[in-house]
Amino acid sequence: MAHQFFFNPYILDNLPAPVAGFDVVQDLSEPRLRMYITSRGVKTFFVRKRVRGKDKRILIGKYPETDIEEARGAVAGILENAQKKPPVRRKKITFKRFLDLYLANKVRREEFSHAKLVRAINRHLADLFDIKIAEITVDDVQNVINKIQGNAIAARMQELLQSVFNYALDMGYVKFNPVQGLPKIKQNRRIRPLNRAGLNRLVNVINDMDDAVLRSAFLMLVYGFVPRSKVLAMAWEDFDFNHDMWNDWPLSDRAIVLLQDLPQDGQWVFPGRGGMHIMDPRTTWKKVVKQAGIPNLTMDDVYKFLVRQVVWAPDKEDLRVNMNNLLDELFDNSI
């Protein structure tokens, strides 16, 4: 059961984030209004409603962008709309055209992540593009899923199709969801092989590298607390060393020392060939992790290990302090 109290700015501003997963709290003034608090400190208003036999959670907006009174006032209208039967669309559209509507209205991703999703869709779901969405059958969906190599990507595409057809159902373009009856794809979850001892060995190997640019880029994977794609594409114009920030992300002390030792004579922090930044140094990375005794380690494994270890804080300076404390624990106390 959700913890209940009267929502007010002072309490919501000071709600502690859970160590993992999310917590739910409920407003006593408007008991139908609830809030998620994630382990990253993100707070989101929502309501719950049983719609056509299914428990549905409808997001209202993030706090504080959406204030408390605005969220309370939105509850009645949202619940009323949720009860309405979806309109019946007599005009049929293709799966590709509806997918474009879905991506525009339902998907909120950064540019890089959005482009990655579109590439996966074009690669794996193209067989459905020209079929009218109302005419797609369970067999059509199953055939597309069966062609995908790798359980992980097949499962993600099945989940995407489930969401797309649910949206089409709500919009009145289909009468049933053909993905609903398909069995879930079993995935062999990859065990990430990194621990604290392994991270120390990895940093020792990186420090012995001859290539100064790759050495700095690999160290930034450790000191930056950001994914590989963002590290490799760092540009000097995005840094504010007066406030120890990169865009809106705080920089650890080790990251600042590392960056200030690099030549700032071009656009990219880690320049590659042809005037671009380093793109995909996986060959060198494989040699490094093999030498460190962690041959299956990916660059993003480092990021995911660190963000699970650091204590999250919504305040940027508090988060920076927590980053520094973690790095001091993982290595020695010197910078």
C-alpha positions as CSV (number, residue, x, y, z in Angstrom):
1,M,0.0,0.0,0.0
2,A,1.2,3.5,-0.9
3,H,2.3,5.8,2.0
4,Q,-0.4,8.5,2.4
5,F,-0.1,12.1,3.3
6,F,-1.2,15.6,2.2
7,F,0.9,16.5,-0.8
8,N,2.7,19.8,-0.3
9,P,5.9,21.2,-1.9
10,Y,8.0,21.0,1.2
11,I,7.4,17.3,1.7
12,L,7.6,16.4,-2.0
13,D,10.9,18.3,-2.4
14,N,12.4,16.4,0.4
15,L,11.1,12.9,-0.3
16,P,14.1,10.4,-0.2
17,A,14.8,8.4,-3.3
18,P,14.7,4.6,-2.8
19,V,18.0,2.7,-3.1
20,A,16.6,0.7,-6.0
21,G,13.3,0.5,-8.0
22,F,10.6,3.0,-7.1
23,D,8.4,4.0,-4.2
24,V,4.7,5.1,-4.4
25,V,3.0,7.8,-2.3
26,Q,-0.6,8.8,-2.2
27,D,-2.3,12.2,-1.7
28,L,-4.8,12.4,1.1
29,S,-6.5,15.5,-0.3
30,E,-7.1,13.7,-3.7
31,P,-6.7,10.0,-2.9
32,R,-6.8,9.0,-6.5
33,L,-3.6,11.0,-7.1
34,R,-0.4,9.1,-6.6
35,M,3.3,9.7,-7.2
36,Y,6.2,7.5,-8.3
37,I,9.7,8.2,-6.8
38,T,12.5,6.4,-8.7
39,S,15.9,5.5,-7.4
40,R,17.2,8.5,-9.5
41,G,15.0,10.9,-7.7
42,V,12.5,11.4,-10.5
43,K,9.0,12.1,-9.2
44,T,5.9,11.6,-11.4
45,F,2.2,12.0,-10.7
46,F,-0.1,9.3,-11.9
47,V,-3.6,7.8,-11.4
48,R,-4.7,4.1,-11.5
49,K,-7.9,3.0,-13.2
50,R,-9.3,-0.4,-14.2
51,V,-10.0,0.0,-17.9
52,R,-11.7,-2.7,-19.9
53,G,-10.7,-5.3,-17.3
54,K,-7.1,-4.2,-17.0
55,D,-5.3,-2.2,-14.3
56,K,-4.0,0.9,-16.1
57,R,-1.6,3.5,-14.7
58,I,-1.9,6.9,-16.4
59,L,0.9,9.4,-16.0
60,I,0.0,13.0,-15.4
61,G,3.4,14.7,-15.4
62,K,6.7,15.0,-13.6
63,Y,7.1,17.1,-10.4
64,P,7.9,20.0,-10.1
65,E,7.2,20.8,-13.8
66,T,3.6,19.7,-13.0
67,D,2.6,21.3,-9.7
68,I,0.4,19.7,-7.1
69,E,-2.8,21.7,-7.7
70,E,-2.4,21.1,-11.5
71,A,-2.1,17.4,-10.9
72,R,-5.1,17.3,-8.5
73,G,-7.2,19.2,-11.0
74,A,-6.3,16.8,-13.9
75,V,-7.4,13.6,-12.1
76,A,-11.1,13.8,-12.8
77,G,-10.7,14.5,-16.5
78,I,-8.1,11.8,-17.0
79,L,-10.3,9.2,-15.3
80,E,-13.4,10.2,-17.3
81,N,-11.4,10.0,-20.6
82,A,-10.1,6.6,-19.5
83,Q,-13.7,5.2,-19.3
84,K,-14.6,6.3,-22.8
85,K,-14.7,3.6,-25.4
86,P,-12.1,4.1,-28.1
87,P,-13.4,5.5,-31.4
88,V,-13.9,3.1,-34.3
89,R,-11.7,4.3,-37.2
90,R,-13.2,3.3,-40.5
91,K,-10.3,4.7,-42.4
92,K,-7.6,2.1,-42.5
93,I,-3.9,2.9,-42.4
94,T,-0.7,0.9,-42.9
95,F,1.3,-0.4,-40.0
96,K,4.2,1.9,-41.1
97,R,2.0,5.0,-41.0
98,F,0.6,4.2,-37.6
99,L,4.1,3.4,-36.3
100,D,5.2,6.9,-37.3
101,L,2.2,8.2,-35.2
102,Y,3.3,6.0,-32.3
103,L,6.9,7.2,-32.4
104,A,5.8,10.8,-32.6
105,N,3.2,10.6,-29.8
106,K,4.4,7.9,-27.4
107,V,8.2,7.6,-27.6
108,R,10.3,10.1,-25.6
109,R,14.0,9.4,-26.1
110,E,17.2,11.3,-26.7
111,E,18.2,11.7,-30.4
112,F,20.8,9.0,-30.3
113,S,18.5,6.5,-28.6
114,H,15.6,7.4,-30.9
115,A,17.7,6.8,-34.0
116,K,18.8,3.5,-32.7
117,L,15.2,2.4,-32.1
118,V,14.2,3.5,-35.7
119,R,17.1,1.4,-37.1
120,A,16.0,-1.6,-35.2
121,I,12.4,-1.2,-36.4
122,N,13.5,-0.8,-40.0
123,R,15.6,-3.9,-39.8
124,H,13.3,-6.2,-38.0
125,L,9.7,-5.1,-38.7
126,A,9.8,-4.0,-42.3
127,D,7.7,-7.1,-43.4
128,L,4.7,-5.5,-41.6
129,F,5.1,-1.9,-43.0
130,D,2.8,-2.2,-46.0
131,I,0.0,-4.2,-44.3
132,K,-3.0,-2.4,-43.1
133,I,-2.7,-2.4,-39.3
134,A,-6.2,-3.7,-38.8
135,E,-5.4,-6.7,-41.0
136,I,-2.3,-7.9,-39.2
137,T,-2.8,-11.3,-37.7
138,V,-1.1,-13.3,-34.9
139,D,0.7,-15.4,-37.6
140,D,2.0,-12.2,-39.2
141,V,3.5,-11.0,-35.9
142,Q,4.8,-14.5,-35.0
143,N,6.6,-14.8,-38.4
144,V,8.3,-11.4,-38.0
145,I,9.5,-12.3,-34.4
146,N,10.7,-15.8,-35.6
147,K,13.0,-14.2,-38.2
148,I,14.8,-12.1,-35.6
149,Q,18.1,-13.6,-34.5
150,G,18.9,-13.3,-30.8
151,N,16.4,-13.7,-28.0
152,A,17.1,-10.3,-26.5
153,I,16.3,-8.2,-29.5
154,A,13.4,-10.5,-30.4
155,A,11.9,-9.9,-26.9
156,R,12.4,-6.2,-27.2
157,M,10.7,-6.1,-30.6
158,Q,7.8,-8.2,-29.3
159,E,7.4,-5.8,-26.3
160,L,7.5,-2.8,-28.8
161,L,4.8,-4.4,-30.9
162,Q,2.7,-5.1,-27.8
163,S,2.8,-1.4,-27.0
164,V,2.1,-0.3,-30.6
165,F,-1.0,-2.5,-30.9
166,N,-2.2,-1.4,-27.4
167,Y,-2.0,2.2,-28.6
168,A,-3.7,1.2,-31.9
169,L,-6.5,-0.4,-29.8
170,D,-6.9,2.8,-27.7
171,M,-7.0,4.9,-30.9
172,G,-9.6,2.6,-32.5
173,Y,-7.6,1.4,-35.4
174,V,-7.7,-2.3,-34.4
175,K,-10.2,-4.5,-32.6
176,F,-7.7,-6.7,-30.8
177,N,-4.0,-6.9,-30.1
178,P,-2.4,-9.8,-32.1
179,V,0.6,-9.8,-29.8
180,Q,-1.4,-10.5,-26.7
181,G,-1.6,-14.2,-27.0
182,L,2.0,-14.8,-28.0
183,P,4.2,-16.5,-25.4
184,K,6.9,-14.4,-23.9
185,I,10.4,-15.0,-25.2
186,K,12.7,-16.4,-22.6
187,Q,16.0,-14.5,-22.3
188,N,19.3,-15.7,-21.0
189,R,20.2,-12.6,-19.0
190,R,23.8,-11.7,-19.4
191,I,25.7,-11.6,-16.1
192,R,27.9,-8.5,-16.0
193,P,31.4,-9.7,-15.0
194,L,32.7,-6.6,-13.2
195,N,33.4,-6.2,-9.5
196,R,35.6,-3.8,-7.6
197,A,38.8,-5.9,-7.9
198,G,38.2,-6.2,-11.6
199,L,37.7,-2.5,-12.0
200,N,41.1,-1.8,-10.3
201,R,42.8,-4.2,-12.6
202,L,41.1,-2.6,-15.6
203,V,42.2,0.9,-14.6
204,N,45.8,-0.3,-14.0
205,V,45.9,-1.8,-17.6
206,I,44.4,1.4,-19.1
207,N,47.0,3.6,-17.3
208,D,49.7,1.6,-19.0
209,M,48.3,2.2,-22.5
210,D,50.6,4.0,-25.1
211,D,47.7,5.6,-27.0
212,A,47.0,8.8,-25.0
213,V,43.7,9.6,-26.6
214,L,42.2,6.1,-26.1
215,R,43.8,5.9,-22.6
216,S,41.9,9.1,-21.6
217,A,38.7,8.0,-23.2
218,F,38.7,4.6,-21.4
219,L,39.5,6.3,-18.1
220,M,36.6,8.7,-18.7
221,L,34.3,5.7,-18.9
222,V,35.3,5.1,-15.2
223,Y,35.4,8.7,-14.0
224,G,32.6,10.2,-16.0
225,F,29.6,8.0,-14.9
226,V,28.1,8.3,-18.4
227,P,27.6,5.6,-21.2
228,R,30.2,4.9,-23.9
229,S,28.4,6.7,-26.7
230,K,28.3,9.9,-24.7
231,V,31.9,9.7,-23.6
232,L,33.3,9.2,-27.1
233,A,31.2,12.1,-28.5
234,M,32.2,14.7,-25.8
235,A,32.8,18.1,-27.2
236,W,34.8,20.9,-25.5
237,E,32.0,23.5,-26.0
238,D,29.7,21.5,-23.6
239,F,32.0,21.8,-20.6
240,D,31.7,24.4,-17.8
241,F,34.9,23.9,-15.7
242,N,33.9,26.9,-13.5
243,H,31.0,24.9,-12.2
244,D,32.4,21.4,-12.8
245,M,29.7,20.5,-15.2
246,W,29.4,18.8,-18.6
247,N,26.0,19.9,-20.1
248,D,23.8,19.4,-17.1
249,W,25.8,16.5,-15.7
250,P,28.3,17.0,-12.7
251,L,31.9,16.0,-13.2
252,S,33.9,14.0,-10.6
253,D,37.2,15.5,-9.5
254,R,39.1,12.7,-11.3
255,A,37.2,13.5,-14.5
256,I,38.1,17.2,-14.2
257,V,41.8,16.5,-13.7
258,L,41.8,14.0,-16.6
259,L,40.1,16.5,-18.9
260,Q,42.3,19.5,-17.9
261,D,45.4,17.6,-18.9
262,L,44.1,17.1,-22.5
263,P,44.9,19.5,-25.3
264,Q,41.8,21.7,-26.0
265,D,42.7,22.5,-29.6
266,G,39.8,21.0,-31.5
267,Q,36.1,20.3,-31.4
268,W,36.2,16.8,-29.9
269,V,37.6,15.8,-26.5
270,F,38.6,12.4,-28.0
271,P,39.4,13.1,-31.7
272,G,39.4,10.3,-34.2
273,R,39.9,10.1,-38.0
274,G,38.5,12.5,-40.6
275,G,37.7,15.3,-38.2
276,M,35.3,13.2,-36.2
277,H,35.5,11.8,-32.6
278,I,36.5,8.3,-31.8
279,M,33.6,6.0,-33.0
280,D,34.1,2.4,-31.9
281,P,37.4,1.4,-30.3
282,R,36.2,-2.1,-29.6
283,T,39.4,-3.8,-31.0
284,T,41.6,-2.0,-28.5
285,W,39.0,-2.5,-25.7
286,K,39.0,-6.2,-26.2
287,K,42.8,-6.3,-25.8
288,V,42.6,-4.2,-22.6
289,V,39.9,-6.3,-20.9
290,K,41.6,-9.5,-21.9
291,Q,44.8,-8.2,-20.3
292,A,42.8,-7.2,-17.2
293,G,41.4,-10.7,-16.9
294,I,37.7,-9.7,-17.8
295,P,37.5,-10.8,-21.4
296,N,33.7,-10.5,-21.7
297,L,33.5,-6.9,-20.3
298,T,31.9,-4.3,-22.5
299,M,32.4,-0.5,-22.2
300,D,28.8,0.0,-21.0
301,D,29.3,-2.6,-18.3
302,V,31.6,-0.1,-16.6
303,Y,29.0,2.6,-16.7
304,K,26.2,0.3,-15.4
305,F,28.5,-1.0,-12.6
306,L,29.2,2.5,-11.4
307,V,25.7,3.9,-11.6
308,R,24.5,1.0,-9.5
309,Q,27.2,1.7,-6.9
310,V,26.8,5.5,-6.6
311,V,24.3,7.0,-4.2
312,W,21.9,9.0,-6.3
313,A,21.0,12.6,-5.3
314,P,18.7,15.0,-7.2
315,D,21.0,17.9,-6.3
316,K,23.9,18.1,-8.7
317,E,26.5,19.1,-6.1
318,D,25.4,16.3,-3.8
319,L,25.6,13.8,-6.6
320,R,29.1,15.1,-7.5
321,V,30.2,14.5,-3.9
322,N,28.8,11.0,-4.0
323,M,30.7,10.3,-7.2
324,N,33.9,11.4,-5.6
325,N,33.3,9.4,-2.5
326,L,32.6,6.2,-4.5
327,L,35.8,6.7,-6.6
328,D,37.8,7.2,-3.5
329,E,36.4,4.0,-2.1
330,L,37.1,2.1,-5.3
331,F,40.7,3.3,-5.7
332,D,42.9,5.3,-3.4
333,N,42.2,8.7,-1.9
334,S,44.6,10.6,-4.1
335,I,43.6,12.1,-7.4
